[in-house]
Amino acid sequence: MSTPTAPRRKGTFFPPTDATDLDALMDLSKFLDHHEEPAALLGPDGDQIPLPLEVYNTLTRIVDAMRAHRAVVVAPIDQKLSTQEAADYLGISRPTLIKLLDSGKIPHETVEGSRHRRVELGDLLDYQSQRAVERRKALRTLVDDAEESGLYDVPAEDYREAVRAARHEIAEEHKG
């Protein structure tokens, strides 16, 4: 099965599959790898304009992704997504997303005259960032607690045996 060359959805771009286009992508990638300063955009009439640093950095990231044979999605931060699209983006089920919306953890709006909801892409990005901070904080707490308890001083086999014993104990509790 071949990779599509045309966008399936608005804003989704796939890496080229044609040999000529692949060669052009590799040439562009090599060019970007050897230049750290923003380039200029050259128009068909010879006019040129310098690329702003953010545009240059974005272009570099897009080319890197396509060179790695990954599709790229370009979307404005305020793009509205359906609940299914938002759930897919976060990699969770739609019912789980609905719970997050209902609990107020992710802002949303209701489409006038219906029960359908829309979520802004920016709000999903904020939620992801917040969750990443929470995970790092929880991991840091676990590591600190383990260090304070001296768990890093326990031989690995002793730890494995303690885990086996705890699992056996839990299994026995569930039997009775």
C-alpha positions as CSV (number, residue, x, y, z in Angstrom):
1,M,0.0,0.0,0.0
2,S,1.5,3.3,-1.0
3,T,1.5,6.5,1.1
4,P,-0.9,9.1,-0.1
5,T,0.8,12.1,-1.7
6,A,-2.1,14.5,-1.4
7,P,-3.5,15.7,1.9
8,R,-6.3,13.5,3.3
9,R,-7.5,16.4,5.5
10,K,-7.0,20.0,5.3
11,G,-3.7,20.9,6.9
12,T,-2.2,17.3,6.8
13,F,0.8,16.9,4.6
14,F,2.6,13.6,3.8
15,P,6.2,13.1,2.8
16,P,6.8,12.7,-0.9
17,T,6.9,9.2,-2.4
18,D,8.1,10.2,-5.9
19,A,11.9,9.8,-6.3
20,T,12.4,13.3,-7.8
21,D,10.5,14.9,-4.9
22,L,12.4,12.7,-2.4
23,D,15.6,13.9,-3.9
24,A,14.5,17.5,-3.6
25,L,13.5,17.0,0.0
26,M,16.9,15.5,0.8
27,D,18.6,18.5,-0.9
28,L,16.5,20.9,1.1
29,S,17.3,19.0,4.3
30,K,21.0,19.1,3.6
31,F,20.8,22.8,2.8
32,L,19.0,23.5,6.1
33,D,21.4,21.3,8.0
34,H,24.3,23.5,6.8
35,H,22.8,26.9,7.6
36,E,21.9,28.1,11.0
37,E,20.6,31.5,10.0
38,P,17.3,32.1,8.4
39,A,17.2,31.9,4.6
40,A,15.3,34.1,2.2
41,L,12.2,33.2,0.2
42,L,12.8,33.6,-3.6
43,G,9.8,34.3,-5.7
44,P,9.4,33.2,-9.4
45,D,10.0,36.8,-10.5
46,G,13.4,36.9,-8.6
47,D,12.1,39.0,-5.7
48,Q,13.3,37.8,-2.4
49,I,12.4,38.4,1.2
50,P,14.1,37.1,4.4
51,L,12.3,34.5,6.3
52,P,11.5,35.4,9.9
53,L,13.4,33.2,12.4
54,E,10.2,31.4,13.6
55,V,9.2,30.6,10.0
56,Y,12.7,29.3,9.3
57,N,12.6,27.1,12.5
58,T,9.2,25.8,11.6
59,L,10.3,25.0,8.1
60,T,13.3,23.1,9.4
61,R,11.1,21.0,11.8
62,I,8.7,20.2,9.0
63,V,11.5,19.1,6.7
64,D,13.1,17.0,9.5
65,A,9.7,15.2,10.1
66,M,9.1,14.6,6.4
67,R,12.6,13.3,5.9
68,A,11.8,10.8,8.7
69,H,8.7,9.7,6.6
70,R,6.3,11.3,9.0
71,A,3.2,13.2,8.0
72,V,2.9,16.8,9.3
73,V,-0.2,18.7,10.4
74,V,-0.3,22.4,10.3
75,A,-3.2,24.0,12.2
76,P,-3.9,27.3,13.9
77,I,-3.8,27.2,17.7
78,D,-7.5,28.4,17.8
79,Q,-8.7,25.6,15.5
80,K,-11.9,24.0,16.9
81,L,-12.0,20.2,17.1
82,S,-14.9,17.8,17.6
83,T,-14.8,15.7,20.8
84,Q,-13.7,12.7,18.7
85,E,-10.9,14.6,17.1
86,A,-9.8,16.0,20.5
87,A,-9.8,12.5,22.0
88,D,-7.8,11.2,19.1
89,Y,-5.3,14.0,19.4
90,L,-4.8,13.2,23.1
91,G,-4.8,9.4,22.5
92,I,-7.7,8.8,24.9
93,S,-11.2,7.5,24.4
94,R,-14.0,9.9,23.7
95,P,-15.8,9.0,27.0
96,T,-12.6,9.9,28.9
97,L,-12.4,13.2,27.1
98,I,-16.1,13.9,27.9
99,K,-15.3,13.4,31.6
100,L,-12.4,15.8,31.4
101,L,-14.7,18.4,29.7
102,D,-17.4,17.9,32.3
103,S,-15.0,18.2,35.1
104,G,-13.7,21.5,33.7
105,K,-10.1,20.2,33.2
106,I,-10.3,21.1,29.5
107,P,-12.3,24.2,28.4
108,H,-14.9,23.7,25.6
109,E,-17.8,25.3,24.0
110,T,-21.2,23.9,23.0
111,V,-22.4,24.3,19.4
112,E,-25.5,26.5,19.5
113,G,-28.7,24.6,19.2
114,S,-27.1,21.1,19.8
115,R,-25.3,19.0,22.3
116,H,-22.1,18.9,20.3
117,R,-19.0,20.4,21.8
118,R,-15.9,21.9,20.3
119,V,-12.4,22.1,21.9
120,E,-9.7,24.5,20.8
121,L,-6.4,22.9,19.9
122,G,-4.6,25.4,22.1
123,D,-6.6,24.2,25.1
124,L,-5.5,20.6,24.3
125,L,-1.9,21.7,24.1
126,D,-2.3,23.5,27.5
127,Y,-3.8,20.4,29.0
128,Q,-0.9,18.2,27.7
129,S,1.7,20.6,29.1
130,Q,-0.1,20.7,32.5
131,R,-0.2,16.9,32.6
132,A,3.5,16.7,31.7
133,V,4.4,19.0,34.6
134,E,2.2,16.9,37.0
135,R,3.8,13.7,35.8
136,R,7.3,15.1,36.3
137,K,6.4,16.3,39.8
138,A,4.9,12.9,40.7
139,L,8.0,11.1,39.4
140,R,10.3,13.5,41.3
141,T,8.3,12.8,44.5
142,L,8.6,9.0,44.0
143,V,12.3,9.2,43.4
144,D,12.8,11.4,46.5
145,D,10.7,9.1,48.6
146,A,12.7,6.1,47.3
147,E,16.0,7.8,48.1
148,E,14.8,8.8,51.6
149,S,13.6,5.2,52.2
150,G,17.0,3.8,51.0
151,L,15.3,1.8,48.3
152,Y,18.2,2.5,45.9
153,D,20.5,0.7,48.4
154,V,18.5,-2.5,48.2
155,P,19.8,-5.2,45.8
156,A,17.6,-5.6,42.8
157,E,16.9,-9.3,43.6
158,D,15.6,-8.3,47.0
159,Y,13.3,-5.8,45.4
160,R,12.0,-8.3,42.8
161,E,11.3,-10.8,45.6
162,A,9.4,-8.2,47.6
163,V,7.3,-7.4,44.5
164,R,6.6,-11.1,43.9
165,A,5.5,-11.5,47.6
166,A,3.2,-8.5,47.4
167,R,1.6,-9.7,44.2
168,H,1.1,-13.2,45.8
169,E,-0.5,-11.5,48.9
170,I,-2.8,-9.5,46.7
171,A,-3.8,-12.6,44.7
172,E,-4.6,-14.5,47.9
173,E,-6.8,-11.6,49.2
174,H,-8.8,-11.6,46.0
175,K,-9.4,-15.4,46.2
176,G,-10.9,-15.2,49.7
